[in-house]
Amino acid sequence: MYKYNVSKYQTFYAIGLSYQKADAETRGKFSLSLDQRKALLDQAEAIGLDAITVTSTCNRTEIYAFADDEDTIINLLCQFSHGDPEVFKQVGYIYQNRAAIAHMFRVGCGLDSQILGDFEIISQLKSAFTNSKKRHLINPFLERLINSVIQASRRIKNETEISSGATSVSFASVQYILDNIQDVTNKNILLFGTGKIGRNTCENLVKHTKNAHITLINRTKDKAEEVAGKFNLKVKDFSELQTEIRKADILIVATGAQNPTITEELIFPKKPLLILDLSIPKNVSDQVEAIDGVNLLHLDYLSQITDATLAKRKEHIPQAEGIIDEVKEEFYEWLDTRKFAPTIKALKDKFKLFQEEELDYQSKKIANFDKDQAEIISDRIIHKITRSFASHLRAANGSTEDSIALLKKVFELEQQH
C-alpha cells in the first residue's frame, strides 16, 4: 500500500495491453484516439479519481492511475474504446504499486517496445502527462515518477547504444522496401496519412530511397502540404485516392481512422502493388490481400524485423537496466521522504508544544526569565533533534515503517495528529 498522502486512493495501478499478448485487431479495439482519451480523463475526474494518465499507441494502450480497485480503471478503458472487459482479462495486464512503477520504467525506457530501443513511447508519455496535468489529474507521486522515467530514458539514450540502428516501425517499413523492391528510386510511392508515423516514414523514404516520385494524400490536405513542403513532394486531394493507388507501385497507409479506409473496391492493380499498413487499428481491409498482384504487409510483420542490429542492442540491456535501477532508487528515496515527512512534522509540533508549556512554566517560576532567548535556544535544539530523526528514517531502508510506528507510539503522535 502506498499511504504517502498523495492520493485518497491507496493503490497505484498500471493496466493495459500490448503487442506481447494482443494481436493488431484486438489492440485496435482497445485503442483510444486523442478525443477518446480526453473524454476518458473527464469521466475519471467525474467519478472522483485524482491521478490518472492515459497512453495509446500502435503497440499498446495503457492507463496509470490511483484507484481502490482495478475494475474501475478497466471499465473506463472499455467505456471509451471498443474493448470488452472479458477480452481484457484474457490479453491485458494489471500491475500494482512497485510492479506498476517498474513497468512504467521499462516501457518508457524502450525495454518493453516491440522493437527494442524504440524511444517513441517516451514522447507519448510526456503528451499523456500534459493532457492529465491540464485537468489537474496529476499528483506529486505521478509527476515525480514520470519525470524520473524521462530522466532514465534520456540517460539510456545518451549513455548506451541500445537505440543504435533502426528503432521504429517507420524505419523498418522503409528497410523492407529497400530489401525487397528492385529499382526503388524509380517506383511510384503513395503515402496515405501524415500523422506521426506517416511523417517519420516520409522522412525515411526521402532520406534512404532517393525517390522523387513520392505522393502524399491526407484527409486534411493542408497537413499533407505542410509535410510535403519540407521535402518538395507532391500532394493530391483525398478525392484522388483511387486514381493515385492505380498509379502506385508502393502504397503506405498510416492513417488514424478507426475503420479500414483502403478496401478491395479501391484496388485494380495493373502491375504488382506492395501495400504496407502501418495503422492501428488496421486501415487496409483483409480482403485486399486476395487480389492478384497485391502483397499486403501489416505493422505486426514489419515489427518482427529483428536482425543482427536488434541482437546487438540486446547486449546493452544490462547497462540500461542498471541506469533504471539507479534512477528508480532515487525515486524511492524521494517517496520514503514523503512517507515520513508527516511523522517528522507531527514530532516537531509535539516538541513545540513541550517548548511552549515549559517556557510558560519557567517564566512564572524564575524572576527576570529571558523567554525570548530561551525560545531561540530551544528552537535550535528541536531542529537538531528532528533532523536526526529524519536522517535515521532516511537511512532505515526496510525498517522505516517500524521506526515510524515506534516514534508515533513513544511520542503519542497519532493522538497529537
Kinemage of the C-alpha trace (Angstrom):
@kinemage 1
@onewidth
@group {chain A} dominant
@subgroup {mainchain}
@vectorlist {calphas} color= white
{ca met a 1} P 0.000 0.000 0.000
{ca tyr a 2} L 1.198 3.498 -0.798
{ca lys a 3} L -0.074 5.648 2.050
{ca tyr a 4} L 2.067 8.624 1.099
{ca asn a 5} L -0.560 11.373 1.338
{ca val a 6} L -0.529 11.757 -2.443
{ca ser a 7} L -3.961 10.299 -3.223
{ca lys a 8} L -7.160 9.470 -1.413
{ca tyr a 9} L -6.864 6.063 -3.118
{ca gln a 10} L -4.324 3.646 -1.714
{ca thr a 11} L -3.236 1.582 -4.738
{ca phe a 12} L -1.262 2.684 -7.783
{ca tyr a 13} L -2.165 0.674 -10.899
{ca ala a 14} L -0.765 0.171 -14.380
{ca ile a 15} L -3.293 -1.581 -16.608
{ca gly a 16} L -3.111 -2.123 -20.335
{ca leu a 17} L -2.498 -4.437 -23.248
{ca ser a 18} L 0.304 -4.606 -25.782
{ca tyr a 19} L 1.689 -6.449 -28.805
{ca gln a 20} L 3.005 -9.181 -26.466
{ca lys a 21} L -0.401 -10.830 -25.921
{ca ala a 22} L -2.865 -8.867 -28.066
{ca asp a 23} L -2.855 -9.011 -31.864
{ca ala a 24} L -3.338 -5.915 -34.026
{ca glu a 25} L -7.096 -6.389 -34.339
{ca thr a 26} L -7.568 -6.667 -30.569
{ca arg a 27} L -5.260 -3.720 -29.898
{ca gly a 28} L -7.321 -1.757 -32.390
{ca lys a 29} L -10.485 -2.358 -30.401
{ca phe a 30} L -8.867 -1.044 -27.223
{ca ser a 31} L -7.060 1.872 -28.877
{ca leu a 32} L -8.052 5.404 -27.865
{ca ser a 33} L -7.987 8.468 -30.097
{ca leu a 34} L -6.981 11.811 -28.591
{ca asp a 35} L -10.636 12.806 -28.181
{ca gln a 36} L -11.426 9.457 -26.552
{ca arg a 37} L -8.516 9.912 -24.150
{ca lys a 38} L -9.742 13.381 -23.216
{ca ala a 39} L -13.268 12.052 -22.656
{ca leu a 40} L -11.868 9.237 -20.504
{ca leu a 41} L -9.983 11.757 -18.341
{ca asp a 42} L -13.133 13.868 -17.960
{ca gln a 43} L -15.054 10.811 -16.785
{ca ala a 44} L -12.224 9.807 -14.436
{ca glu a 45} L -12.448 13.229 -12.820
{ca ala a 46} L -16.241 12.978 -12.653
{ca ile a 47} L -16.085 9.685 -10.696
{ca gly a 48} L -13.520 11.131 -8.291
{ca leu a 49} L -10.158 9.788 -9.466
{ca asp a 50} L -7.420 12.277 -8.623
{ca ala a 51} L -4.373 10.938 -10.504
{ca ile a 52} L -4.514 9.242 -13.907
{ca thr a 53} L -2.684 9.323 -17.228
{ca val a 54} L -3.520 7.507 -20.480
{ca thr a 55} L -1.368 6.480 -23.455
{ca ser a 56} L -2.438 4.798 -26.680
{ca thr a 57} L -0.003 3.901 -29.457
{ca cys a 58} L 0.042 1.366 -32.266
{ca asn a 59} L 1.646 -1.215 -29.963
{ca arg a 60} L -0.062 -0.601 -26.616
{ca thr a 61} L -2.805 1.178 -24.705
{ca glu a 62} L -2.150 1.841 -21.024
{ca ile a 63} L -3.626 3.648 -18.044
{ca tyr a 64} L -1.630 4.572 -14.936
{ca ala a 65} L -3.824 5.649 -12.035
{ca phe a 66} L -4.595 5.595 -8.322
{ca ala a 67} L -7.813 3.758 -7.524
{ca asp a 68} L -9.427 1.478 -4.952
{ca asp a 69} L -9.714 -1.418 -7.406
{ca glu a 70} L -8.577 -2.429 -10.880
{ca asp a 71} L -12.097 -2.798 -12.293
{ca thr a 72} L -12.686 0.944 -12.034
{ca ile a 73} L -9.831 1.594 -14.480
{ca ile a 74} L -10.573 -1.353 -16.784
{ca asn a 75} L -14.191 -0.207 -17.080
{ca leu a 76} L -13.026 3.301 -18.006
{ca leu a 77} L -10.843 1.859 -20.768
{ca cys a 78} L -13.681 -0.268 -22.156
{ca gln a 79} L -16.228 2.534 -21.847
{ca phe a 80} L -14.270 4.851 -24.143
{ca ser a 81} L -12.824 2.272 -26.550
{ca his a 82} L -14.434 -0.657 -28.363
{ca gly a 83} L -12.879 -3.080 -25.890
{ca asp a 84} L -14.624 -5.653 -23.720
{ca pro a 85} L -13.711 -6.356 -20.048
{ca glu a 86} L -13.753 -10.123 -20.593
{ca val a 87} L -11.370 -9.840 -23.548
{ca phe a 88} L -9.133 -7.558 -21.484
{ca lys a 89} L -8.867 -10.190 -18.752
{ca gln a 90} L -7.553 -12.631 -21.377
{ca val a 91} L -4.950 -10.411 -23.069
{ca gly a 92} L -4.373 -7.472 -20.716
{ca tyr a 93} L -2.078 -6.960 -17.746
{ca ile a 94} L -2.528 -5.394 -14.330
{ca tyr a 95} L 0.331 -4.213 -12.124
{ca gln a 96} L 0.148 -2.674 -8.659
{ca asn a 97} L 2.411 -0.323 -6.716
{ca arg a 98} L 6.084 -1.314 -7.084
{ca ala a 99} L 5.342 -3.602 -10.040
{ca ala a 100} L 3.437 -0.748 -11.724
{ca ile a 101} L 6.366 1.607 -11.156
{ca ala a 102} L 8.832 -0.925 -12.581
{ca his a 103} L 6.560 -1.434 -15.614
{ca met a 104} L 6.443 2.291 -16.420
{ca phe a 105} L 10.246 2.470 -16.277
{ca arg a 106} L 10.637 -0.467 -18.683
{ca val a 107} L 8.043 0.902 -21.111
{ca gly a 108} L 9.327 4.469 -21.044
{ca cys a 109} L 12.942 3.363 -21.461
{ca gly a 110} L 12.313 1.244 -24.562
{ca leu a 111} L 12.914 -2.155 -22.923
{ca asp a 112} L 9.307 -3.258 -23.451
{ca ser a 113} L 8.992 -1.920 -27.019
{ca gln a 114} L 8.181 -4.218 -29.922
{ca ile a 115} L 11.453 -3.086 -31.460
{ca leu a 116} L 13.977 -2.983 -28.611
{ca gly a 117} L 15.298 0.506 -28.010
{ca asp a 118} L 12.377 2.313 -29.660
{ca phe a 119} L 12.081 5.538 -27.677
{ca glu a 120} L 8.995 6.945 -29.425
{ca ile a 121} L 6.892 5.882 -26.413
{ca ile a 122} L 8.541 8.469 -24.149
{ca ser a 123} L 7.053 11.323 -26.175
{ca gln a 124} L 3.661 9.638 -25.780
{ca leu a 125} L 4.143 9.535 -22.004
{ca lys a 126} L 5.064 13.234 -21.993
{ca ser a 127} L 1.963 14.060 -24.035
{ca ala a 128} L -0.243 11.952 -21.729
{ca phe a 129} L 1.256 13.723 -18.708
{ca thr a 130} L 0.482 17.144 -20.249
{ca asn a 131} L -3.130 16.173 -21.006
{ca ser a 132} L -3.674 14.962 -17.437
{ca lys a 133} L -1.960 17.934 -15.832
{ca lys a 134} L -4.213 20.369 -17.724
{ca arg a 135} L -7.138 18.682 -15.950
{ca his a 136} L -5.348 18.672 -12.565
{ca leu a 137} L -5.230 14.863 -12.652
{ca ile a 138} L -1.531 14.557 -11.799
{ca asn a 139} L -0.428 14.290 -8.170
{ca pro a 140} L 3.139 14.671 -6.808
{ca phe a 141} L 3.719 10.897 -6.945
{ca leu a 142} L 2.774 10.568 -10.632
{ca glu a 143} L 4.599 13.755 -11.630
{ca arg a 144} L 7.804 12.669 -9.923
{ca leu a 145} L 7.507 9.141 -11.366
{ca ile a 146} L 7.005 10.313 -14.956
{ca asn a 147} L 9.880 12.801 -14.660
{ca ser a 148} L 12.098 10.012 -13.272
{ca val a 149} L 11.199 7.763 -16.228
{ca ile a 150} L 12.004 10.603 -18.646
{ca gln a 151} L 15.351 11.097 -16.889
{ca ala a 152} L 16.205 7.387 -17.109
{ca ser a 153} L 15.153 7.270 -20.771
{ca arg a 154} L 17.356 10.251 -21.618
{ca arg a 155} L 20.350 8.711 -19.840
{ca ile a 156} L 19.901 5.336 -21.567
{ca lys a 157} L 19.674 7.028 -24.947
{ca asn a 158} L 22.822 9.071 -24.279
{ca glu a 159} L 24.916 6.554 -22.329
{ca thr a 160} L 24.179 3.273 -24.152
{ca glu a 161} L 23.882 2.065 -27.735
{ca ile a 162} L 20.565 0.321 -27.179
{ca ser a 163} L 18.875 2.631 -29.699
{ca ser a 164} L 21.520 2.390 -32.416
{ca gly a 165} L 20.286 1.465 -35.887
{ca ala a 166} L 16.615 1.064 -36.784
{ca thr a 167} L 14.377 1.900 -33.835
{ca ser a 168} L 10.923 2.401 -35.288
{ca val a 169} L 8.269 0.756 -37.409
{ca ser a 170} L 8.536 3.646 -39.866
{ca phe a 171} L 12.199 2.841 -40.473
{ca ala a 172} L 11.526 -0.913 -40.552
{ca ser a 173} L 8.971 -0.360 -43.340
{ca val a 174} L 11.476 1.601 -45.425
{ca gln a 175} L 14.115 -1.045 -44.731
{ca tyr a 176} L 11.696 -3.697 -46.042
{ca ile a 177} L 11.160 -1.681 -49.232
{ca leu a 178} L 14.906 -1.300 -49.768
{ca asp a 179} L 15.471 -5.024 -49.227
{ca asn a 180} L 12.596 -6.289 -51.410
{ca ile a 181} L 11.887 -3.785 -54.197
{ca gln a 182} L 14.176 -3.523 -57.203
{ca asp a 183} L 14.972 -0.089 -58.656
{ca val a 184} L 13.110 1.617 -55.791
{ca thr a 185} L 14.355 5.058 -56.865
{ca asn a 186} L 12.067 4.968 -59.906
{ca lys a 187} L 8.969 3.456 -58.290
{ca asn a 188} L 5.773 5.432 -57.672
{ca ile a 189} L 5.265 5.626 -53.901
{ca leu a 190} L 1.984 6.811 -52.392
{ca leu a 191} L 1.824 7.692 -48.692
{ca phe a 192} L -1.711 7.928 -47.304
{ca gly a 193} L -1.810 9.565 -43.852
{ca thr a 194} L 0.558 12.186 -42.466
{ca gly a 195} L 0.287 11.668 -38.716
{ca lys a 196} L 3.390 10.975 -36.637
{ca ile a 197} L 4.168 7.565 -38.175
{ca gly a 198} L 3.367 8.923 -41.648
{ca arg a 199} L 5.726 11.879 -41.178
{ca asn a 200} L 8.516 9.655 -39.868
{ca thr a 201} L 8.023 7.210 -42.750
{ca cys a 202} L 8.050 10.071 -45.237
{ca glu a 203} L 11.325 11.381 -43.849
{ca asn a 204} L 12.902 7.926 -44.010
{ca leu a 205} L 11.622 7.376 -47.562
{ca val a 206} L 13.178 10.610 -48.804
{ca lys a 207} L 16.422 10.004 -46.948
{ca his a 208} L 17.007 6.364 -47.873
{ca thr a 209} L 15.290 5.726 -51.215
{ca lys a 210} L 16.375 8.922 -53.055
{ca asn a 211} L 12.960 8.693 -54.718
{ca ala a 212} L 11.497 11.796 -56.382
{ca his a 213} L 8.122 10.142 -57.170
{ca ile a 214} L 6.546 10.227 -53.703
{ca thr a 215} L 2.956 11.478 -53.440
{ca leu a 216} L 1.155 12.369 -50.199
{ca ile a 217} L -2.572 12.213 -49.510
{ca asn a 218} L -4.297 13.118 -46.270
{ca arg a 219} L -7.957 13.711 -45.431
{ca thr a 220} L -6.893 17.206 -44.342
{ca lys a 221} L -4.919 18.444 -47.335
{ca asp a 222} L -3.115 21.308 -45.593
{ca lys a 223} L -1.445 18.825 -43.205
{ca ala a 224} L -0.133 16.844 -46.173
{ca glu a 225} L 1.086 20.079 -47.795
{ca glu a 226} L 2.904 21.016 -44.613
{ca val a 227} L 4.819 17.705 -44.640
{ca ala a 228} L 5.354 17.757 -48.416
{ca gly a 229} L 6.773 21.274 -48.281
{ca lys a 230} L 9.695 20.111 -46.169
{ca phe a 231} L 10.731 17.557 -48.797
{ca asn a 232} L 9.427 19.081 -52.042
{ca leu a 233} L 6.917 16.254 -52.644
{ca lys a 234} L 3.595 16.107 -54.499
{ca val a 235} L 0.241 16.376 -52.720
{ca lys a 236} L -3.097 15.159 -54.067
{ca asp a 237} L -6.666 15.620 -52.808
{ca phe a 238} L -8.328 12.840 -50.818
{ca ser a 239} L -10.843 12.546 -53.676
{ca glu a 240} L -7.984 11.383 -55.945
{ca leu a 241} L -7.010 8.471 -53.695
{ca gln a 242} L -8.293 5.726 -56.018
{ca thr a 243} L -6.586 7.255 -59.063
{ca glu a 244} L -3.273 7.563 -57.253
{ca ile a 245} L -3.460 3.994 -55.923
{ca arg a 246} L -3.753 2.735 -59.520
{ca lys a 247} L -0.549 4.591 -60.409
{ca ala a 248} L 1.364 3.373 -57.363
{ca asp a 249} L 3.933 0.618 -57.098
{ca ile a 250} L 4.070 1.020 -53.328
{ca leu a 251} L 1.211 2.170 -51.068
{ca ile a 252} L 1.970 3.025 -47.451
{ca val a 253} L -1.071 3.536 -45.210
{ca ala a 254} L -0.554 5.369 -41.924
{ca thr a 255} L -3.906 6.913 -41.037
{ca gly a 256} L -5.620 7.169 -37.669
{ca ala a 257} L -9.051 6.020 -38.850
{ca gln a 258} L -10.976 3.590 -36.658
{ca asn a 259} L -12.192 1.506 -39.628
{ca pro a 260} L -10.489 0.321 -42.861
{ca thr a 261} L -10.222 3.106 -45.459
{ca ile a 262} L -8.485 1.006 -48.129
{ca thr a 263} L -10.935 -1.619 -49.405
{ca glu a 264} L -10.866 -4.004 -52.367
{ca glu a 265} L -13.073 -1.585 -54.363
{ca leu a 266} L -10.183 0.893 -54.492
{ca ile a 267} L -7.618 -1.612 -55.799
{ca phe a 268} L -7.342 -2.515 -59.512
{ca pro a 269} L -3.621 -3.153 -59.955
{ca lys a 270} L -2.247 -3.250 -63.495
{ca lys a 271} L 1.168 -4.032 -62.028
{ca pro a 272} L 2.477 -5.509 -58.767
{ca leu a 273} L 1.445 -3.427 -55.751
{ca leu a 274} L 3.113 -3.561 -52.337
{ca ile a 275} L 0.877 -2.281 -49.535
{ca leu a 276} L 2.322 -1.582 -46.091
{ca asp a 277} L -0.336 -0.923 -43.438
{ca leu a 278} L 1.269 0.912 -40.503
{ca ser a 279} L -2.057 1.754 -38.847
{ca ile a 280} L -3.672 0.639 -35.600
{ca pro a 281} L -6.445 -0.372 -35.987
{ca lys a 282} L -5.818 -1.866 -39.440
{ca asn a 283} L -6.728 0.588 -42.190
{ca val a 284} L -6.448 -1.881 -45.083
{ca ser a 285} L -9.218 -4.448 -45.395
{ca asp a 286} L -8.102 -8.092 -45.132
{ca gln a 287} L -9.927 -8.804 -48.419
{ca val a 288} L -7.321 -6.725 -50.273
{ca glu a 289} L -4.760 -9.472 -49.679
{ca ala a 290} L -6.698 -11.837 -52.008
{ca ile a 291} L -6.343 -9.515 -55.031
{ca asp a 292} L -3.881 -10.788 -57.650
{ca gly a 293} L -0.689 -8.787 -57.777
{ca val a 294} L -1.097 -7.330 -54.278
{ca asn a 295} L 1.377 -8.001 -51.472
{ca leu a 296} L -0.116 -6.735 -48.189
{ca leu a 297} L 2.001 -6.478 -45.051
{ca his a 298} L 0.807 -5.177 -41.708
{ca leu a 299} L 2.727 -3.374 -38.987
{ca asp a 300} L 2.988 -6.549 -36.888
{ca tyr a 301} L 5.062 -8.259 -39.582
{ca leu a 302} L 7.321 -5.264 -40.095
{ca ser a 303} L 7.923 -5.051 -36.358
{ca gln a 304} L 9.395 -8.556 -36.394
{ca ile a 305} L 12.402 -7.481 -38.415
{ca thr a 306} L 14.781 -8.445 -35.630
{ca asp a 307} L 18.093 -8.761 -37.400
{ca ala a 308} L 21.679 -8.572 -36.178
{ca thr a 309} L 21.096 -4.946 -35.202
{ca leu a 310} L 18.495 -5.969 -32.628
{ca ala a 311} L 20.686 -8.800 -31.381
{ca lys a 312} L 23.470 -6.283 -30.855
{ca arg a 313} L 21.151 -3.965 -28.953
{ca lys a 314} L 20.325 -6.757 -26.519
{ca glu a 315} L 23.925 -6.650 -25.330
{ca his a 316} L 23.202 -3.218 -23.840
{ca ile a 317} L 20.144 -4.288 -21.824
{ca pro a 318} L 22.109 -4.852 -18.554
{ca gln a 319} L 23.606 -1.357 -18.788
{ca ala a 320} L 20.141 0.130 -19.413
{ca glu a 321} L 18.679 -1.831 -16.509
{ca gly a 322} L 21.476 -0.535 -14.274
{ca ile a 323} L 20.530 3.049 -15.131
{ca ile a 324} L 16.862 2.293 -14.465
{ca asp a 325} L 17.706 0.784 -11.053
{ca glu a 326} L 19.758 3.870 -10.187
{ca val a 327} L 17.029 6.374 -11.097
{ca lys a 328} L 14.317 4.179 -9.588
{ca glu a 329} L 16.229 4.065 -6.298
{ca glu a 330} L 16.331 7.886 -6.274
{ca phe a 331} L 12.571 7.878 -6.807
{ca tyr a 332} L 12.046 5.530 -3.863
{ca glu a 333} L 14.274 7.687 -1.665
{ca trp a 334} L 12.055 10.650 -2.501
{ca leu a 335} L 8.990 8.516 -1.858
{ca asp a 336} L 10.289 7.409 1.542
{ca thr a 337} L 11.000 11.028 2.442
{ca arg a 338} L 7.390 11.898 1.616
{ca lys a 339} L 6.261 8.911 3.642
{ca phe a 340} L 7.871 10.018 6.885
{ca ala a 341} L 7.540 13.786 6.366
{ca pro a 342} L 4.134 13.900 8.162
{ca thr a 343} L 5.655 12.000 11.100
{ca ile a 344} L 8.562 14.456 11.363
{ca lys a 345} L 6.134 17.385 11.231
{ca ala a 346} L 3.952 15.815 13.927
{ca leu a 347} L 7.078 15.192 16.027
{ca lys a 348} L 8.178 18.814 15.612
{ca asp a 349} L 4.685 20.033 16.573
{ca lys a 350} L 4.840 17.829 19.672
{ca phe a 351} L 8.223 19.288 20.673
{ca lys a 352} L 6.921 22.821 20.089
{ca leu a 353} L 4.043 22.024 22.447
{ca phe a 354} L 6.558 20.827 25.072
{ca gln a 355} L 8.552 24.013 24.476
{ca glu a 356} L 5.534 26.274 24.897
{ca glu a 357} L 4.471 24.561 28.104
{ca glu a 358} L 7.998 24.643 29.570
{ca leu a 359} L 8.677 28.290 28.653
{ca asp a 360} L 5.383 29.315 30.185
{ca tyr a 361} L 6.187 27.339 33.362
{ca gln a 362} L 9.739 28.767 33.693
{ca ser a 363} L 8.633 32.357 33.039
{ca lys a 364} L 6.277 32.092 36.025
{ca lys a 365} L 8.832 30.340 38.235
{ca ile a 366} L 12.041 32.338 37.532
{ca ala a 367} L 12.305 36.060 38.059
{ca asn a 368} L 13.629 38.046 35.060
{ca phe a 369} L 13.408 34.915 32.918
{ca asp a 370} L 14.556 35.711 29.357
{ca lys a 371} L 11.788 33.915 27.456
{ca asp a 372} L 12.920 35.144 24.019
{ca gln a 373} L 16.468 33.858 24.458
{ca ala a 374} L 15.234 30.535 25.831
{ca glu a 375} L 12.924 30.176 22.844
{ca ile a 376} L 15.803 30.701 20.393
{ca ile a 377} L 17.938 28.073 22.169
{ca ser a 378} L 15.112 25.511 22.416
{ca asp a 379} L 14.181 26.077 18.745
{ca arg a 380} L 17.725 25.107 17.749
{ca ile a 381} L 17.568 22.010 19.930
{ca ile a 382} L 14.200 20.985 18.395
{ca his a 383} L 15.621 21.477 14.900
{ca lys a 384} L 18.678 19.297 15.642
{ca ile a 385} L 16.593 16.533 17.215
{ca thr a 386} L 14.031 16.375 14.381
{ca arg a 387} L 16.829 16.478 11.787
{ca ser a 388} L 18.493 13.491 13.500
{ca phe a 389} L 15.232 11.552 13.412
{ca ala a 390} L 14.779 12.423 9.717
{ca ser a 391} L 18.306 11.189 8.918
{ca his a 392} L 17.619 7.933 10.750
{ca leu a 393} L 14.354 7.368 8.879
{ca arg a 394} L 16.001 8.155 5.539
{ca ala a 395} L 18.650 5.506 6.204
{ca ala a 396} L 16.293 2.962 7.764
{ca asn a 397} L 15.536 1.198 4.451
{ca gly a 398} L 13.318 -1.791 5.200
{ca ser a 399} L 12.773 -0.791 8.845
{ca thr a 400} L 11.340 2.678 8.065
{ca glu a 401} L 7.770 1.571 8.829
{ca asp a 402} L 8.845 0.096 12.182
{ca ser a 403} L 10.759 3.254 13.109
{ca ile a 404} L 7.781 5.462 12.235
{ca ala a 405} L 5.496 3.234 14.303
{ca leu a 406} L 7.891 3.481 17.279
{ca leu a 407} L 8.067 7.282 17.078
{ca lys a 408} L 4.282 7.527 16.928
{ca lys a 409} L 3.952 5.250 19.942
{ca val a 410} L 6.651 6.890 22.107
{ca phe a 411} L 5.550 10.464 21.443
{ca glu a 412} L 1.833 9.666 21.058
{ca leu a 413} L 1.863 11.322 17.641
{ca glu a 414} L -1.321 9.705 16.405
{ca gln a 415} L -3.228 11.312 19.261
{ca gln a 416} L -1.411 14.584 18.635
{ca his a 417} L -2.166 14.400 14.886
